[in-house]
C-alpha cells in the first residue's frame, strides 16, 4: 500500500514521527509531499497536493496534519472522493476505518502527543473497512459531493 503524508509548519515534528512509524511496515511505501521546513505554508495547498495523489490512484491513503488537524481536515474533505477523518484517539481512528473507510487520517501537531499519535496511526492502518451497511452510507456521502 502507498501512503502519502503531508503537513503544514504546525505539524512538521509529528509528520517526521509518523514517517518513522510507517517505515516499520514492510508493505507500506511512503511519499512525503512536504512541508520540509518550519517556514509558514498554507495547509489547503498541502491538502490539495496530498489528496490529488489519492484521487489519481497514485496512493491508496494519506495522512495529513496541521497545527490542530481541523483546517487540513476541512480542506481535504472539500475534495471529491476523499473521506478524511480527524482523529484524537484510537477509538475514532478505528471507527473511521471500520464504518467510514476513511482514506485520509488527520491529526494536529500542536495538540497531539507523539505517543498517542503513534497509537492512532497504527489503529488506523490496521483496522479494516467492515463494508455491509456502512457501504450504503459511504455511497450516500459520495452522492452529497455532487450537490
Beta strands, then each sheet from edge to edge (+ up, - down):
strand 1: 2-7
strand 2: 29-32
strand 3: 61-66
strand 4: 84-86
strand 5: 104-108
sheet 1: 2+ 1+ 3+ 5+ 4+
end
